[in-house]
């Protein structure tokens, strides 16, 4: 059985790698993932993809069923549109990631240096402008997508605090910042039920070298993920039959 799973995974990985050289959009990638195999293979690929740091790790509760070709294509097409809209938002860095079900999702990163002043969780005027546009042009027109918000800091210490105390203070600050973004989006008309999770992860999962000023700036960030809700997946499954 282990050998069979390894063979299936290797075969599917080969299919994905052979296609990565081309400029596949989310629709195409969704179809490819869906065509990669049955329920076991689809779940396996989704789990492995979701466990990769910075690639939608932990986003979306696994539905426990195979992602068919039609489902992947339908959801990928919607994600393409959401990604394109997010790319028009000032100060937003946008990329495609994979959720816990192996489906395409959209990751939008906002630099904390733009959102907040040092040590603060109060949104700047530039931040509110960008987030208001993000709410109106992306989230409010994709209400069938769930949203996860994650806040992060660099690993710099706090004055008169031990390393452990600083680490905990960074977790609290990152939670406050993620909460500030969530609250502002809700004030812009985003449904609170659409925001599935709001987390502060402090120094965890750095995306750059914390020993440099430039790296620290990249690590101080808030990430907003758009991914297929259970309802969206079920509707796509019904439409693809």
C-alpha positions in Angstrom: 0.0 0.0 0.0 2.8 2.4 0.9 4.4 1.7 -2.5 1.2 2.4 -4.3 0.7 5.7 -2.5 4.3 6.7 -3.3 3.9 5.8 -7.0 0.6 7.7 -7.2 2.1 10.8 -5.6 5.2 10.6 -7.8 3.1 10.3 -10.9 0.9 13.3 -9.9 3.9 15.3 -9.0 5.5 14.6 -12.3 2.3 15.8 -14.0 2.4 19.1 -12.0 6.1 19.7 -12.6 5.8 19.1 -16.3 3.1 21.8 -16.5 4.8 24.3 -14.2 7.0 25.5 -17.0 3.9 27.0 -18.7 2.0 29.9 -17.4 -1.0 28.0 -16.0 -3.7 30.1 -14.4 -5.7 28.8 -11.4 -8.4 27.3 -13.6 -5.9 25.2 -15.4 -4.1 24.2 -12.3 -7.4 23.3 -10.6 -8.3 21.0 -13.5 -4.9 19.4 -13.3 -5.1 18.8 -9.6 -8.6 17.4 -10.0 -7.5 15.1 -12.7 -4.6 13.8 -10.7 -6.4 10.9 -9.1 -9.2 9.6 -6.9 -10.2 10.4 -3.3 -7.1 9.0 -1.7 -4.7 10.8 -4.0 -6.6 14.0 -3.9 -6.7 14.1 -0.1 -3.0 13.2 0.0 -1.9 15.9 -2.3 -4.1 18.5 -0.5 -2.7 17.5 2.9 0.9 17.7 1.7 0.4 21.0 -0.1 -1.3 22.6 3.0 1.6 21.6 5.2 4.1 23.7 3.3 5.0 26.9 5.1 3.8 30.1 3.4 1.7 28.1 1.1 -1.7 28.3 2.7 -0.7 26.1 5.6 -3.8 25.2 7.7 -6.2 27.2 5.5 -9.6 25.6 5.2 -11.1 22.5 7.0 -10.5 19.4 4.9 -13.8 18.2 3.4 -12.6 14.7 3.2 -13.7 14.0 -0.4 -11.9 13.9 -3.7 -11.6 17.1 -5.7 -12.9 16.3 -9.2 -11.7 17.9 -12.4 -14.8 20.0 -12.7 -14.7 21.2 -9.1 -11.1 22.2 -9.3 -11.7 24.1 -12.6 -14.8 26.0 -11.3 -13.1 27.1 -8.1 -9.9 27.9 -9.9 -11.8 30.2 -12.2 -13.3 32.1 -9.3 -10.0 32.4 -7.6 -8.4 33.8 -10.8 -11.0 36.6 -10.7 -10.5 37.3 -7.0 -6.7 37.3 -7.4 -7.0 39.8 -10.4 -9.2 42.1 -8.3 -6.8 41.9 -5.3 -3.9 42.8 -7.5 -5.5 46.2 -8.1 -5.4 47.1 -4.4 -2.6 49.4 -3.4 0.0 48.0 -1.0 -1.2 44.4 -1.4 1.1 41.6 -2.4 -0.9 38.8 -4.0 -0.1 35.2 -4.8 -1.9 31.9 -5.4 -1.5 29.2 -2.8 -3.1 25.8 -2.1 -5.6 25.2 0.7 -6.1 22.1 2.9 -8.3 20.4 0.2 -5.7 20.9 -2.6 -7.7 23.7 -4.1 -6.5 27.0 -5.3 -6.7 29.9 -2.8 -5.5 33.5 -2.8 -3.0 34.9 -0.3 -2.9 38.7 0.1 -0.1 40.1 2.3 -0.1 43.6 3.7 3.2 45.0 5.1 2.7 46.0 8.8 4.9 49.0 8.2 2.1 50.3 5.9 -0.7 49.2 8.2 0.7 50.3 11.6 3.3 52.4 13.3 5.9 50.5 15.4 4.4 48.8 18.4 0.9 49.9 17.5 -2.2 48.1 16.4 -4.0 51.3 15.1 -4.5 51.3 11.4 -2.9 54.2 9.4 -4.9 56.3 6.9 -3.0 54.6 4.0 -4.0 51.2 5.5 -7.7 52.0 5.7 -7.7 53.2 2.1 -6.2 50.0 0.9 -8.4 47.8 3.1 -11.6 49.6 2.1 -10.9 48.9 -1.5 -10.0 45.3 -0.7 -13.3 44.9 1.1 -15.4 46.5 -1.6 -13.8 45.0 -4.7 -12.7 41.6 -3.5 -14.4 40.3 -0.3 -17.8 41.8 -0.8 -18.1 40.4 -4.3 -16.8 36.9 -3.3 -19.0 36.2 -0.3 -18.9 32.5 -1.0 -15.2 32.5 -0.1 -14.0 32.0 3.5 -11.4 34.4 4.9 -8.5 33.7 7.3 -6.4 36.5 8.7 -3.0 35.9 10.2 -0.8 38.5 11.9 3.0 38.2 12.3 5.9 40.2 13.8 9.7 40.1 13.5 11.7 38.6 16.4 12.9 41.9 17.9 12.7 42.2 21.7 10.8 44.6 23.8 12.5 47.1 26.2 13.0 45.7 29.7 11.6 42.3 28.7 13.2 38.9 28.6 13.3 36.9 25.4 10.2 34.9 26.5 8.3 38.0 27.6 9.1 39.7 24.2 8.0 36.6 22.3 4.6 36.6 24.1 4.2 40.4 23.7 4.8 39.9 19.9 2.1 37.3 19.8 -0.3 39.7 21.6 0.6 42.5 19.2 0.2 40.3 16.1 -3.3 39.2 17.4 -4.3 42.8 18.0 -3.2 43.8 14.5 -5.0 40.9 12.8 -8.0 41.8 14.9 -7.8 45.4 13.8 -7.8 44.4 10.1 -10.7 42.0 10.7 -12.8 44.7 12.5 -12.1 47.3 9.8 -13.1 44.9 7.0 -16.3 44.1 8.9 -17.0 47.9 9.2 -16.7 48.0 5.4 -19.6 45.6 5.0 -17.7 42.2 5.1 -19.8 39.7 6.9 -18.3 38.5 10.2 -19.4 35.0 9.3 -17.2 35.1 6.2 -14.1 35.7 8.4 -13.5 32.1 9.5 -10.4 32.8 11.6 -8.3 35.6 13.0 -4.9 34.6 14.5 -1.8 36.3 15.9 1.3 34.2 15.4 4.0 36.6 16.6 7.5 35.6 15.5 6.4 32.3 14.0 6.9 31.4 10.3 9.3 34.2 9.2 9.4 34.8 5.5 12.8 36.5 5.5 16.0 36.8 7.6 15.3 38.5 10.9 19.0 39.4 11.2 18.6 42.2 8.6 16.4 45.3 8.7 14.9 44.5 5.3 14.1 40.9 6.5 12.4 42.2 9.7 10.2 44.5 7.6 9.0 41.6 5.5 8.3 39.5 8.6 6.1 42.3 10.1 3.0 41.5 8.1 -0.7 40.6 8.0 -1.8 37.9 5.6 -5.4 37.5 4.4 -6.4 34.3 2.7 -9.4 33.7 0.5 -10.3 30.0 0.1 -13.3 27.9 -1.0 -15.9 27.6 1.7 -17.6 24.2 2.3 -20.7 25.6 0.6 -18.6 26.8 -2.4 -17.1 23.3 -2.8 -20.5 21.6 -2.5 -22.0 24.0 -5.1 -19.0 23.3 -7.5 -19.5 19.6 -7.0 -23.2 19.9 -7.9 -22.5 22.0 -10.9 -19.8 19.7 -12.2 -22.0 16.6 -12.3 
